[in-house]
Structures are given as structure tokens and as C-alpha cells.
Amino acid sequence: MRHASLAAALPCPIARSLEIVGEWWSLLIIRDALLGARRFDEFKRSGISDNILSSRLKGLTDARIFKRVRYQTSPDRYEYVLTDKGRELAPVVLALRAWGRRWTKGNDFSEVRHEGCGGNIGVALACETCGEVPQAVDTRVTI
């Protein structure tokens, strides 16, 4: 069942973002693309059904998160390549991963490493003015 538009009801960038990536499977498809998946069968490895995958890829392509690129003719076959807009979701995916590692139970054998030095990639929100990484208690949201 499709819900009413959050973006129309709430003047909020989070609501607008959820209109694009908030459906079941969408962020997992983006995660897989960030890990290198580009073709339909590669995305299917996560266990998603064909009809749901087709629907999510179409929506994410329509939203310009992915660009559909033909890699074969007779029959036509396409890859789904993250756009700049899609790649900018990497910190969102990493933040959800970090939260899940801390607050949910289960195994996770993955690591996210910096190619340059080999260090772990973390998620830290920093002040755009001074560079300080504040605790949540030291932040305030204003409208």
C-alpha cells in the first residue's frame, strides 16, 4: 500500500529524501551499488524479487540516483550506474551501518577501509564552521 506523500505533507528535507530512498530495499540497492553492483543479477544476490527490484531500480533511475547504461544489444541489457547524486548517499548508508552495528544484534564481518592509508572509515558529523565534532547533546535543530 502506497502512503500519502510525506514531502507534500511535511516541509522537511528528511521527508523529501524519504520520498526517494525510503521504500523497502532502496537503500540496500544503493548499498550494493556502492559495493560495486551494476547489473540486475548482481542486485538480485541480496534476495530481492525481480518485480520489486525492477520497480525500485526504475524509481531510483527516475530520481536520478542511477543512470541506466546499455552494455549489450540483441537483447538489450543495461547497467545501473550511480550518479553523483547517488554516490552522495554513501555517508547515509555508512551512518545506518554504524548505527546498526552498535544497536542491533547479528554478525557483520565487513569493514570499510580507506584505500590511501588502510584505516577504518567512520561516520562523524562535524561543524562546518570550526570543524569540531560535537556530541548530540551539544546540537540544536532550529526551524
N, CA, C and O atoms as a GROMACS GRO file, in nm:
protein
  572
    1MET      N    1   0.084  -0.118   0.000
    1MET     CA    2   0.000   0.000   0.000
    1MET      C    3   0.089   0.124   0.000
    1MET      O    4   0.180   0.135   0.081
    2ARG      N    5   0.062   0.215  -0.088
    2ARG     CA    6   0.139   0.339  -0.101
    2ARG      C    7   0.085   0.442  -0.004
    2ARG      O    8  -0.036   0.464   0.004
    3HIS      N    9   0.175   0.504   0.070
    3HIS     CA   10   0.134   0.608   0.164
    3HIS      C   11   0.121   0.742   0.093
    3HIS      O   12   0.168   0.760  -0.019
    4ALA      N   13   0.056   0.834   0.160
    4ALA     CA   14   0.046   0.970   0.106
    4ALA      C   15   0.186   1.031   0.103
    4ALA      O   16   0.274   0.986   0.176
    5SER      N   17   0.205   1.129   0.023
    5SER     CA   18   0.335   1.192   0.008
    5SER      C   19   0.377   1.263   0.137
    5SER      O   20   0.310   1.354   0.185
    6LEU      N   21   0.490   1.219   0.191
    6LEU     CA   22   0.547   1.287   0.308
    6LEU      C   23   0.597   1.425   0.270
    6LEU      O   24   0.582   1.522   0.345
    7ALA      N   25   0.656   1.434   0.152
    7ALA     CA   26   0.714   1.561   0.108
    7ALA      C   27   0.607   1.668   0.094
    7ALA      O   28   0.633   1.785   0.122
    8ALA      N   29   0.488   1.629   0.051
    8ALA     CA   30   0.380   1.727   0.037
    8ALA      C   31   0.325   1.768   0.173
    8ALA      O   32   0.284   1.882   0.192
    9ALA      N   33   0.323   1.673   0.267
    9ALA     CA   34   0.263   1.700   0.397
    9ALA      C   35   0.359   1.770   0.494
    9ALA      O   36   0.316   1.846   0.580
   10LEU      N   37   0.487   1.745   0.479
   10LEU     CA   38   0.585   1.798   0.574
   10LEU      C   39   0.691   1.880   0.501
   10LEU      O   40   0.759   1.827   0.413
   11PRO      N   41   0.707   2.006   0.536
   11PRO     CA   42   0.812   2.088   0.472
   11PRO      C   43   0.948   2.056   0.535
   11PRO      O   44   1.000   2.134   0.615
   12CYS      N   45   1.005   1.941   0.497
   12CYS     CA   46   1.124   1.891   0.564
   12CYS      C   47   1.213   1.817   0.464
   12CYS      O   48   1.162   1.735   0.387
   13PRO      N   49   1.343   1.843   0.463
   13PRO     CA   50   1.431   1.773   0.370
   13PRO      C   51   1.440   1.624   0.398
   13PRO      O   52   1.468   1.546   0.307
   14ILE      N   53   1.419   1.582   0.523
   14ILE     CA   54   1.420   1.439   0.554
   14ILE      C   55   1.299   1.373   0.488
   14ILE      O   56   1.313   1.266   0.428
   15ALA      N   57   1.183   1.434   0.498
   15ALA     CA   58   1.063   1.380   0.433
   15ALA      C   59   1.081   1.374   0.282
   15ALA      O   60   1.042   1.275   0.219
   16ARG      N   61   1.141   1.477   0.222
   16ARG     CA   62   1.164   1.477   0.077
   16ARG      C   63   1.261   1.365   0.039
   16ARG      O   64   1.244   1.300  -0.064
   17SER      N   65   1.362   1.343   0.121
   17SER     CA   66   1.459   1.236   0.095
   17SER      C   67   1.394   1.099   0.104
   17SER      O   68   1.421   1.011   0.023
   18LEU      N   69   1.307   1.081   0.205
   18LEU     CA   70   1.238   0.953   0.220
   18LEU      C   71   1.146   0.923   0.104
   18LEU      O   72   1.120   0.806   0.074
   19GLU      N   73   1.096   1.026   0.037
   19GLU     CA   74   1.015   1.003  -0.083
   19GLU      C   75   1.097   0.930  -0.190
   19GLU      O   76   1.041   0.855  -0.270
   20ILE      N   77   1.227   0.951  -0.191
   20ILE     CA   78   1.313   0.893  -0.293
   20ILE      C   79   1.374   0.761  -0.246
   20ILE      O   80   1.372   0.663  -0.320
   21VAL      N   81   1.428   0.756  -0.126
   21VAL     CA   82   1.505   0.638  -0.081
   21VAL      C   83   1.442   0.565   0.037
   21VAL      O   84   1.503   0.474   0.092
   22GLY      N   85   1.321   0.603   0.076
   22GLY     CA   86   1.261   0.546   0.196
   22GLY      C   87   1.184   0.418   0.176
   22GLY      O   88   1.139   0.359   0.275
   23GLU      N   89   1.166   0.372   0.054
   23GLU     CA   90   1.094   0.246   0.032
   23GLU      C   91   1.182   0.127   0.070
   23GLU      O   92   1.304   0.134   0.062
   24TRP      N   93   1.117   0.020   0.110
   24TRP     CA   94   1.185  -0.103   0.143
   24TRP      C   95   1.279  -0.141   0.028
   24TRP      O   96   1.237  -0.135  -0.087
   25TRP      N   97   1.397  -0.177   0.054
   25TRP     CA   98   1.501  -0.221  -0.038
   25TRP      C   99   1.581  -0.108  -0.102
   25TRP      O  100   1.692  -0.134  -0.148
   26SER      N  101   1.532   0.013  -0.108
   26SER     CA  102   1.602   0.117  -0.184
   26SER      C  103   1.744   0.141  -0.134
   26SER      O  104   1.837   0.143  -0.215
   27LEU      N  105   1.762   0.160  -0.005
   27LEU     CA  106   1.897   0.185   0.046
   27LEU      C  107   1.986   0.062   0.036
   27LEU      O  108   2.109   0.074   0.025
   28LEU      N  109   1.927  -0.058   0.040
   28LEU     CA  110   2.007  -0.179   0.022
   28LEU      C  111   2.055  -0.191  -0.123
   28LEU      O  112   2.166  -0.238  -0.147
   29ILE      N  113   1.973  -0.149  -0.218
   29ILE     CA  114   2.016  -0.146  -0.358
   29ILE      C  115   2.129  -0.045  -0.375
   29ILE      O  116   2.226  -0.072  -0.445
   30ILE      N  117   2.116   0.070  -0.312
   30ILE     CA  118   2.221   0.172  -0.318
   30ILE      C  119   2.348   0.119  -0.250
   30ILE      O  120   2.458   0.139  -0.300
   31ARG      N  121   2.331   0.051  -0.135
   31ARG     CA  122   2.446  -0.012  -0.068
   31ARG      C  123   2.518  -0.105  -0.164
   31ARG      O  124   2.641  -0.100  -0.178
   32ASP      N  125   2.441  -0.192  -0.231
   32ASP     CA  126   2.502  -0.287  -0.324
   32ASP      C  127   2.574  -0.216  -0.438
   32ASP      O  128   2.681  -0.260  -0.481
   33ALA      N  129   2.516  -0.106  -0.486
   33ALA     CA  130   2.583  -0.028  -0.592
   33ALA      C  131   2.713   0.032  -0.540
   33ALA      O  132   2.813   0.035  -0.612
   34LEU      N  133   2.712   0.081  -0.417
   34LEU     CA  134   2.835   0.136  -0.359
   34LEU      C  135   2.942   0.027  -0.344
   34LEU      O  136   3.062   0.055  -0.345
   35LEU      N  137   2.897  -0.098  -0.329
   35LEU     CA  138   2.990  -0.212  -0.319
   35LEU      C  139   3.029  -0.266  -0.456
   35LEU      O  140   3.107  -0.361  -0.464
   36GLY      N  141   2.976  -0.208  -0.564
   36GLY     CA  142   3.018  -0.246  -0.698
   36GLY      C  143   2.914  -0.310  -0.787
   36GLY      O  144   2.941  -0.332  -0.905
   37ALA      N  145   2.794  -0.340  -0.735
   37ALA     CA  146   2.690  -0.400  -0.819
   37ALA      C  147   2.646  -0.298  -0.925
   37ALA      O  148   2.634  -0.179  -0.897
   38ARG      N  149   2.623  -0.348  -1.046
   38ARG     CA  150   2.577  -0.261  -1.155
   38ARG      C  151   2.468  -0.327  -1.238
   38ARG      O  152   2.389  -0.258  -1.303
   39ARG      N  153   2.464  -0.458  -1.238
   39ARG     CA  154   2.371  -0.531  -1.324
   39ARG      C  155   2.260  -0.594  -1.241
   39ARG      O  156   2.276  -0.623  -1.123
   40PHE      N  157   2.147  -0.615  -1.307
   40PHE     CA  158   2.027  -0.667  -1.242
   40PHE      C  159   2.058  -0.791  -1.158
   40PHE      O  160   2.020  -0.799  -1.042
   41ASP      N  161   2.127  -0.889  -1.218
   41ASP     CA  162   2.158  -1.013  -1.147
   41ASP      C  163   2.249  -0.990  -1.026
   41ASP      O  164   2.240  -1.064  -0.928
   42GLU      N  165   2.334  -0.889  -1.031
   42GLU     CA  166   2.419  -0.857  -0.916
   42GLU      C  167   2.335  -0.803  -0.801
   42GLU      O  168   2.361  -0.835  -0.685
   43PHE      N  169   2.236  -0.720  -0.832
   43PHE     CA  170   2.149  -0.668  -0.727
   43PHE      C  171   2.061  -0.778  -0.668
   43PHE      O  172   2.029  -0.775  -0.549
   44LYS      N  173   2.023  -0.876  -0.750
   44LYS     CA  174   1.937  -0.986  -0.704
   44LYS      C  175   2.004  -1.071  -0.597
   44LYS      O  176   1.934  -1.139  -0.521
   45ARG      N  177   2.134  -1.070  -0.588
   45ARG     CA  178   2.205  -1.154  -0.491
   45ARG      C  179   2.167  -1.124  -0.347
   45ARG      O  180   2.189  -1.207  -0.258
   46SER      N  181   2.110  -1.007  -0.322
   46SER     CA  182   2.066  -0.972  -0.186
   46SER      C  183   1.934  -1.040  -0.150
   46SER      O  184   1.890  -1.031  -0.035
   47GLY      N  185   1.870  -1.107  -0.247
   47GLY     CA  186   1.748  -1.179  -0.218
   47GLY      C  187   1.619  -1.108  -0.255
   47GLY      O  188   1.511  -1.153  -0.219
   48ILE      N  189   1.630  -0.999  -0.326
   48ILE     CA  190   1.512  -0.921  -0.366
   48ILE      C  191   1.445  -0.989  -0.486
   48ILE      O  192   1.512  -1.045  -0.572
   49SER      N  193   1.312  -0.984  -0.491
   49SER     CA  194   1.239  -1.044  -0.603
   49SER      C  195   1.255  -0.956  -0.728
   49SER      O  196   1.282  -0.837  -0.719
   50ASP      N  197   1.237  -1.018  -0.844
   50ASP     CA  198   1.254  -0.948  -0.971
   50ASP      C  199   1.162  -0.826  -0.983
   50ASP      O  200   1.206  -0.719  -1.024
   51ASN      N  201   1.034  -0.844  -0.948
   51ASN     CA  202   0.939  -0.734  -0.967
   51ASN      C  203   0.970  -0.617  -0.874
   51ASN      O  204   0.959  -0.501  -0.915
   52ILE      N  205   1.008  -0.644  -0.750
   52ILE     CA  206   1.043  -0.536  -0.658
   52ILE      C  207   1.172  -0.468  -0.703
   52ILE      O  208   1.181  -0.345  -0.703
   53LEU      N  209   1.271  -0.547  -0.743
   53LEU     CA  210   1.397  -0.489  -0.791
   53LEU      C  211   1.372  -0.401  -0.913
   53LEU      O  212   1.425  -0.290  -0.920
   54SER      N  213   1.294  -0.448  -1.008
   54SER     CA  214   1.264  -0.367  -1.127
   54SER      C  215   1.198  -0.236  -1.088
   54SER      O  216   1.234  -0.130  -1.139
   55SER      N  217   1.102  -0.244  -0.997
   55SER     CA  218   1.030  -0.124  -0.953
   55SER      C  219   1.124  -0.026  -0.883
   55SER      O  220   1.119   0.094  -0.911
   56ARG      N  221   1.208  -0.075  -0.793
   56ARG     CA  222   1.299   0.014  -0.720
   56ARG      C  223   1.403   0.075  -0.813
   56ARG      O  224   1.434   0.194  -0.803
   57LEU      N  225   1.459  -0.005  -0.904
   57LEU     CA  226   1.558   0.049  -0.998
   57LEU      C  227   1.496   0.156  -1.087
   57LEU      O  228   1.559   0.257  -1.116
   58LYS      N  229   1.372   0.134  -1.130
   58LYS     CA  230   1.305   0.236  -1.212
   58LYS      C  231   1.286   0.364  -1.132
   58LYS      O  232   1.316   0.472  -1.182
   59GLY      N  233   1.239   0.353  -1.008
   59GLY     CA  234   1.219   0.472  -0.926
   59GLY      C  235   1.348   0.545  -0.896
   59GLY      O  236   1.353   0.668  -0.900
   60LEU      N  237   1.453   0.470  -0.867
   60LEU     CA  238   1.582   0.532  -0.837
   60LEU      C  239   1.644   0.593  -0.963
   60LEU      O  240   1.717   0.692  -0.955
   61THR      N  241   1.617   0.534  -1.079
   61THR     CA  242   1.662   0.593  -1.205
   61THR      C  243   1.583   0.718  -1.237
   61THR      O  244   1.640   0.819  -1.278
   62ASP      N  245   1.451   0.713  -1.219
   62ASP     CA  246   1.368   0.832  -1.241
   62ASP      C  247   1.410   0.947  -1.150
   62ASP      O  248   1.400   1.064  -1.188
   63ALA      N  249   1.456   0.913  -1.029
   63ALA     CA  250   1.500   1.015  -0.933
   63ALA      C  251   1.645   1.058  -0.957
   63ALA      O  252   1.699   1.141  -0.884
   64ARG      N  253   1.707   1.001  -1.060
   64ARG     CA  254   1.845   1.033  -1.098
   64ARG      C  255   1.947   0.992  -0.992
   64ARG      O  256   2.053   1.055  -0.979
   65ILE      N  257   1.915   0.887  -0.916
   65ILE     CA  258   2.013   0.826  -0.825
   65ILE      C  259   2.102   0.733  -0.908
   65ILE      O  260   2.223   0.723  -0.883
   66PHE      N  261   2.041   0.666  -1.006
   66PHE     CA  262   2.112   0.581  -1.101
   66PHE      C  263   2.095   0.636  -1.241
   66PHE      O  264   1.998   0.705  -1.273
   67LYS      N  265   2.193   0.604  -1.325
   67LYS     CA  266   2.182   0.626  -1.469
   67LYS      C  267   2.182   0.487  -1.533
   67LYS      O  268   2.267   0.403  -1.501
   68ARG      N  269   2.088   0.463  -1.622
   68ARG     CA  270   2.075   0.335  -1.692
   68ARG      C  271   2.161   0.341  -1.817
   68ARG      O  272   2.142   0.427  -1.902
   69VAL      N  273   2.257   0.248  -1.829
   69VAL     CA  274   2.353   0.248  -1.939
   69VAL      C  275   2.349   0.112  -2.009
   69VAL      O  276   2.370   0.008  -1.946
   70ARG      N  277   2.322   0.113  -2.141
   70ARG     CA  278   2.320  -0.013  -2.215
   70ARG      C  279   2.461  -0.066  -2.230
   70ARG      O  280   2.553   0.006  -2.270
   71TYR      N  281   2.478  -0.195  -2.197
   71TYR     CA  282   2.609  -0.258  -2.216
   71TYR      C  283   2.605  -0.372  -2.318
   71TYR      O  284   2.709  -0.428  -2.351
   72GLN      N  285   2.485  -0.406  -2.369
   72GLN     CA  286   2.472  -0.514  -2.467
   72GLN      C  287   2.349  -0.489  -2.553
   72GLN      O  288   2.248  -0.437  -2.506
   73THR      N  289   2.359  -0.528  -2.680
   73THR     CA  290   2.243  -0.526  -2.768
   73THR      C  291   2.213  -0.669  -2.811
   73THR      O  292   2.300  -0.756  -2.804
   74SER      N  293   2.091  -0.693  -2.855
   74SER     CA  294   2.044  -0.824  -2.904
   74SER      C  295   2.063  -0.937  -2.804
   74SER      O  296   2.144  -1.025  -2.830
   75PRO      N  297   1.996  -0.939  -2.696
   75PRO     CA  298   1.898  -0.844  -2.648
   75PRO      C  299   1.965  -0.728  -2.575
   75PRO      O  300   2.079  -0.738  -2.530
   76ASP      N  301   1.890  -0.619  -2.564
   76ASP     CA  302   1.941  -0.503  -2.489
   76ASP      C  303   1.952  -0.540  -2.342
   76ASP      O  304   1.860  -0.597  -2.283
   77ARG      N  305   2.066  -0.507  -2.283
   77ARG     CA  306   2.088  -0.525  -2.140
   77ARG      C  307   2.150  -0.397  -2.086
   77ARG      O  308   2.228  -0.330  -2.154
   78TYR      N  309   2.115  -0.365  -1.962
   78TYR     CA  310   2.155  -0.237  -1.904
   78TYR      C  311   2.226  -0.256  -1.770
   78TYR      O  312   2.200  -0.351  -1.696
   79GLU      N  313   2.315  -0.162  -1.742
   79GLU     CA  314   2.376  -0.148  -1.610
   79GLU      C  315   2.313  -0.028  -1.542
   79GLU      O  316   2.262   0.062  -1.608
   80TYR      N  317   2.318  -0.028  -1.412
   80TYR     CA  318   2.268   0.084  -1.332
   80TYR      C  319   2.389   0.143  -1.261
   80TYR      O  320   2.447   0.082  -1.171
   81VAL      N  321   2.426   0.264  -1.302
   81VAL     CA  322   2.546   0.330  -1.253
   81VAL      C  323   2.504   0.445  -1.162
   81VAL      O  324   2.420   0.527  -1.200
   82LEU      N  325   2.561   0.450  -1.043
   82LEU     CA  326   2.530   0.560  -0.952
   82LEU      C  327   2.573   0.693  -1.013
   82LEU      O  328   2.682   0.704  -1.069
   83THR      N  329   2.488   0.791  -1.002
   83THR     CA  330   2.521   0.928  -1.042
   83THR      C  331   2.592   0.996  -0.925
   83THR      O  332   2.608   0.936  -0.818
   84ASP      N  333   2.635   1.120  -0.944
   84ASP     CA  334   2.691   1.196  -0.832
   84ASP      C  335   2.589   1.204  -0.718
   84ASP      O  336   2.623   1.190  -0.601
   85LYS      N  337   2.464   1.228  -0.756
   85LYS     CA  338   2.356   1.235  -0.656
   85LYS      C  339   2.347   1.104  -0.577
   85LYS      O  340   2.329   1.106  -0.456
   86GLY      N  341   2.359   0.992  -0.646
   86GLY     CA  342   2.354   0.862  -0.579
   86GLY      C  343   2.475   0.835  -0.492
   86GLY      O  344   2.462   0.784  -0.381
   87ARG      N  345   2.593   0.870  -0.542
   87ARG     CA  346   2.716   0.848  -0.464
   87ARG      C  347   2.717   0.931  -0.337
   87ARG      O  348   2.779   0.893  -0.238
   88GLU      N  349   2.648   1.045  -0.338
   88GLU     CA  350   2.643   1.128  -0.218
   88GLU      C  351   2.558   1.066  -0.108
   88GLU      O  352   2.552   1.120   0.003
   89LEU      N  353   2.493   0.954  -0.136
   89LEU     CA  354   2.421   0.880  -0.031
   89LEU      C  355   2.514   0.788   0.049
   89LEU      O  356   2.470   0.728   0.147
   90ALA      N  357   2.640   0.777   0.010
   90ALA     CA  358   2.734   0.691   0.083
   90ALA      C  359   2.740   0.722   0.232
   90ALA      O  360   2.736   0.629   0.312
   91PRO      N  361   2.750   0.849   0.274
   91PRO     CA  362   2.754   0.875   0.418
   91PRO      C  363   2.625   0.832   0.490
   91PRO      O  364   2.629   0.793   0.607
   92VAL      N  365   2.512   0.839   0.421
   92VAL     CA  366   2.385   0.795   0.480
   92VAL      C  367   2.390   0.645   0.504
   92VAL      O  368   2.354   0.597   0.612
   93VAL      N  369   2.436   0.570   0.404
   93VAL     CA  370   2.446   0.425   0.416
   93VAL      C  371   2.546   0.389   0.525
   93VAL      O  372   2.521   0.299   0.605
   94LEU      N  373   2.660   0.458   0.529
   94LEU     CA  374   2.760   0.431   0.633
   94LEU      C  375   2.708   0.464   0.772
   94LEU      O  376   2.738   0.394   0.868
   95ALA      N  377   2.629   0.570   0.784
   95ALA     CA  378   2.572   0.606   0.915
   95ALA      C  379   2.472   0.500   0.961
   95ALA      O  380   2.471   0.464   1.079
   96LEU      N  381   2.389   0.449   0.870
   96LEU     CA  382   2.297   0.342   0.906
   96LEU      C  383   2.372   0.215   0.945
   96LEU      O  384   2.332   0.144   1.037
   97ARG      N  385   2.481   0.187   0.875
   97ARG     CA  386   2.565   0.071   0.907
   97ARG      C  387   2.623   0.085   1.047
   97ARG      O  388   2.618  -0.009   1.126
   98ALA      N  389   2.678   0.202   1.078
   98ALA     CA  390   2.738   0.225   1.210
   98ALA      C  391   2.633   0.213   1.320
   98ALA      O  392   2.658   0.153   1.425
   99TRP      N  393   2.516   0.269   1.297
   99TRP     CA  394   2.408   0.261   1.395
   99TRP      C  395   2.367   0.115   1.416
   99TRP      O  396   2.349   0.070   1.529
  100GLY      N  397   2.351   0.042   1.305
  100GLY     CA  398   2.312  -0.098   1.313
  100GLY      C  399   2.416  -0.185   1.382
  100GLY      O  400   2.380  -0.277   1.455
  101ARG      N  401   2.542  -0.157   1.359
  101ARG     CA  402   2.648  -0.233   1.426
  101ARG      C  403   2.643  -0.210   1.576
  101ARG      O  404   2.671  -0.301   1.655
  102ARG      N  405   2.608  -0.089   1.616
  102ARG     CA  406   2.606  -0.058   1.759
  102ARG      C  407   2.478  -0.105   1.827
  102ARG      O  408   2.483  -0.155   1.940
  103TRP      N  409   2.363  -0.090   1.761
  103TRP     CA  410   2.235  -0.107   1.830
  103TRP      C  411   2.155  -0.230   1.790
  103TRP      O  412   2.048  -0.253   1.847
  104THR      N  413   2.202  -0.309   1.696
  104THR     CA  414   2.130  -0.430   1.660
  104THR      C  415   2.219  -0.551   1.681
  104THR      O  416   2.342  -0.539   1.685
  105LYS      N  417   2.157  -0.666   1.693
  105LYS     CA  418   2.232  -0.790   1.713
  105LYS      C  419   2.250  -0.861   1.580
  105LYS      O  420   2.162  -0.856   1.494
  106GLY      N  421   2.362  -0.927   1.564
  106GLY     CA  422   2.388  -1.004   1.442
  106GLY      C  423   2.534  -0.990   1.402
  106GLY      O  424   2.608  -0.907   1.455
  107ASN      N  425   2.573  -1.073   1.310
  107ASN     CA  426   2.711  -1.073   1.263
  107ASN      C  427   2.732  -0.967   1.156
  107ASN      O  428   2.642  -0.936   1.078
  108ASP      N  429   2.851  -0.913   1.155
  108ASP     CA  430   2.894  -0.823   1.048
  108ASP      C  431   3.044  -0.842   1.033
  108ASP      O  432   3.122  -0.800   1.118
  109PHE      N  433   3.082  -0.904   0.924
  109PHE     CA  434   3.223  -0.930   0.901
  109PHE      C  435   3.284  -0.829   0.805
  109PHE      O  436   3.401  -0.841   0.767
  110SER      N  437   3.206  -0.729   0.767
  110SER     CA  438   3.254  -0.631   0.670
  110SER      C  439   3.336  -0.522   0.739
  110SER      O  440   3.322  -0.496   0.859
  111GLU      N  441   3.421  -0.462   0.661
  111GLU     CA  442   3.498  -0.347   0.704
  111GLU      C  443   3.492  -0.243   0.592
  111GLU      O  444   3.485  -0.278   0.475
  112VAL      N  445   3.495  -0.117   0.630
  112VAL     CA  446   3.503  -0.009   0.532
  112VAL      C  447   3.637   0.059   0.557
  112VAL      O  448   3.658   0.123   0.660
  113ARG      N  449   3.726   0.044   0.461
  113ARG     CA  450   3.864   0.091   0.476
  113ARG      C  451   3.897   0.202   0.378
  113ARG      O  452   3.846   0.205   0.266
  114HIS      N  453   3.982   0.293   0.422
  114HIS     CA  454   4.036   0.399   0.336
  114HIS      C  455   4.147   0.339   0.250
  114HIS      O  456   4.244   0.284   0.303
  115GLU      N  457   4.132   0.348   0.119
  115GLU     CA  458   4.232   0.292   0.027
  115GLU      C  459   4.370   0.355   0.047
  115GLU      O  460   4.471   0.288   0.029
  116GLY      N  461   4.373   0.483   0.083
  116GLY     CA  462   4.501   0.553   0.096
  116GLY      C  463   4.588   0.502   0.209
  116GLY      O  464   4.706   0.475   0.188
  117CYS      N  465   4.531   0.488   0.330
  117CYS     CA  466   4.612   0.450   0.445
  117CYS      C  467   4.571   0.318   0.509
  117CYS      O  468   4.642   0.266   0.594
  118GLY      N  469   4.456   0.263   0.467
  118GLY     CA  470   4.411   0.135   0.523
  118GLY      C  471   4.330   0.148   0.650
  118GLY      O  472   4.286   0.047   0.706
  119GLY      N  473   4.307   0.272   0.697
  119GLY     CA  474   4.232   0.292   0.820
  119GLY      C  475   4.083   0.270   0.801
  119GLY      O  476   4.032   0.274   0.690
  120ASN      N  477   4.013   0.246   0.913
  120ASN     CA  478   3.868   0.230   0.910
  120ASN      C  479   3.801   0.363   0.878
  120ASN      O  480   3.846   0.469   0.923
  121ILE      N  481   3.694   0.358   0.800
  121ILE     CA  482   3.615   0.476   0.771
  121ILE      C  483   3.503   0.483   0.874
  121ILE      O  484   3.428   0.387   0.892
  122GLY      N  485   3.494   0.594   0.942
  122GLY     CA  486   3.388   0.615   1.040
  122GLY      C  487   3.291   0.720   0.991
  122GLY      O  488   3.306   0.775   0.882
  123VAL      N  489   3.192   0.746   1.072
  123VAL     CA  490   3.094   0.847   1.040
  123VAL      C  491   3.096   0.948   1.154
  123VAL      O  492   3.066   0.914   1.268
  124ALA      N  493   3.130   1.071   1.122
  124ALA     CA  494   3.134   1.176   1.222
  124ALA      C  495   3.075   1.304   1.162
  124ALA      O  496   3.114   1.345   1.053
  125LEU      N  497   2.982   1.363   1.233
  125LEU     CA  498   2.926   1.491   1.189
  125LEU      C  499   3.010   1.602   1.250
  125LEU      O  500   3.032   1.605   1.371
  126ALA      N  501   3.055   1.692   1.166
  126ALA     CA  502   3.141   1.800   1.214
  126ALA      C  503   3.078   1.934   1.183
  126ALA      O  504   3.003   1.949   1.087
  127CYS      N  505   3.108   2.031   1.266
  127CYS     CA  506   3.063   2.168   1.244
  127CYS      C  507   3.129   2.222   1.117
  127CYS      O  508   3.250   2.209   1.100
  128GLU      N  509   3.050   2.280   1.030
  128GLU     CA  510   3.105   2.334   0.905
  128GLU      C  511   3.187   2.459   0.926
  128GLU      O  512   3.264   2.497   0.837
  129THR      N  513   3.173   2.524   1.041
  129THR     CA  514   3.248   2.646   1.068
  129THR      C  515   3.382   2.618   1.134
  129THR      O  516   3.486   2.663   1.086
  130CYS      N  517   3.379   2.543   1.246
  130CYS     CA  518   3.503   2.525   1.324
  130CYS      C  519   3.564   2.386   1.310
  130CYS      O  520   3.678   2.364   1.351
  131GLY      N  521   3.490   2.290   1.252
  131GLY     CA  522   3.543   2.156   1.236
  131GLY      C  523   3.527   2.065   1.357
  131GLY      O  524   3.561   1.947   1.350
  132GLU      N  525   3.477   2.117   1.468
  132GLU     CA  526   3.459   2.036   1.588
  132GLU      C  527   3.354   1.928   1.563
  132GLU      O  528   3.259   1.949   1.487
  133VAL      N  529   3.372   1.812   1.626
  133VAL     CA  530   3.277   1.702   1.618
  133VAL      C  531   3.199   1.701   1.750
  133VAL      O  532   3.246   1.646   1.849
  134PRO      N  533   3.081   1.764   1.750
  134PRO     CA  534   3.006   1.775   1.876
  134PRO      C  535   2.928   1.648   1.909
  134PRO      O  536   2.898   1.568   1.821
  135GLN      N  537   2.897   1.631   2.035
  135GLN     CA  538   2.806   1.525   2.081
  135GLN      C  539   2.664   1.571   2.050
  135GLN      O  540   2.639   1.690   2.032
  136ALA      N  541   2.571   1.475   2.044
  136ALA     CA  542   2.430   1.509   2.014
  136ALA      C  543   2.375   1.612   2.113
  136ALA      O  544   2.297   1.699   2.074
  137VAL      N  545   2.414   1.601   2.238
  137VAL     CA  546   2.364   1.693   2.340
  137VAL      C  547   2.408   1.837   2.314
  137VAL      O  548   2.347   1.931   2.364
  138ASP      N  549   2.515   1.854   2.235
  138ASP     CA  550   2.567   1.987   2.204
  138ASP      C  551   2.514   2.042   2.073
  138ASP      O  552   2.570   2.139   2.020
  139THR      N  553   2.408   1.983   2.019
  139THR     CA  554   2.350   2.030   1.894
  139THR      C  555   2.207   2.077   1.918
  139THR      O  556   2.142   2.039   2.015
  140ARG      N  557   2.159   2.160   1.825
  140ARG     CA  558   2.022   2.210   1.831
  140ARG      C  559   1.969   2.223   1.690
  140ARG      O  560   2.038   2.273   1.601
  141VAL      N  561   1.846   2.176   1.670
  141VAL     CA  562   1.779   2.192   1.542
  141VAL      C  563   1.685   2.310   1.551
  141VAL      O  564   1.606   2.320   1.645
  142THR      N  565   1.693   2.401   1.455
  142THR     CA  566   1.603   2.517   1.454
  142THR      C  567   1.519   2.513   1.327
  142THR      O  568   1.561   2.459   1.225
  143ILE      N  569   1.403   2.569   1.336
  143ILE     CA  570   1.313   2.575   1.220
  143ILE      C  571   1.282   2.721   1.190
  143ILE      O  572   1.209   2.751   1.097
   0.00000   0.00000   0.00000
